[in-house]
Amino acid sequence: MRRRPPMQPRQKAKFFCFFFACILIVLAIVGTNHLKSILGSLAVTRVSNMVNQVVTEAVSSAVNSGEIQYTDLISLEKNDSGGVAALVSNMAEFNRLQSSITQDILEGLSEMADIELGIPVGTLSGSAFLAGRGPELTVRTQSTGSCTARFENEFSHAGINQTTHRILLCVDVYMSILLPGFRTGTEISNSFSVAETVIVGEVPGTYTYFDSGNAVEEDAYEYAINNG
């Protein structure tokens, strides 16, 4: 039986270099995947917080300025006995507010297009002991978003022979976040009570609300049922 000749020093060096290179490649792949996960979570959290702040400021500004008034949005129609018979919405005012607030939110989102994220190098190791340690790795991200706003109504019992009518503004923002080597996204939804009143007496039998998201035929059908 022939014995395999021993490896030459040059062959040993090549073997160890190849082995070391393989280890570096594996570590690079693991580190990259871990980096993507951390960057994705950190970017989504940071962007979500900034979007919530932008949306809240836009809605609060509209409410505090007196731009949103219940009497401008809803008119009460009364019957012969003086009771509230119907609520009729002012769709022109609803659409104006919806467009104005959406524009303010989009302007705020455009100002947060570029975001810098700082990640300690120790966090990339995945070790709980090294998390948050070491110099920070700065990564620049870019984000773009779209916004939709809609009004909803809520009726709730407020006491004996009383009903609270509340107008809610629902804002949905979808953000697309571009990170080095990959892309992620998130959707942020918020609901705000922007106007309300207490109706004393029986609940109105009619509420006419032309939702701009419905087809014209559906709105006309609803109006005909309520006023037929």
Secondary structure, 3 states (H helix, E strand, C coil): CCCCCCCCHHHHHHHHHHHHHHHHHHHHHHHHHHHHHHHHHHHHHHHHHHHHHHHHHHHHHHHHCCCCCHHHHEEEEECCCCCEEEEEECHHHHHHHHHHHHHHHHHHHHCCCEEEEEEEHHHHHCCCCCCCCCCEEEEEEEEEEEEEEEEEEEEEEEECCEEEEEEEEEEEEEEEEEECCEEEEEEEEEEEEEEEEEEECCCCCEEECCCCCCCHHHHHHHHHHHHC
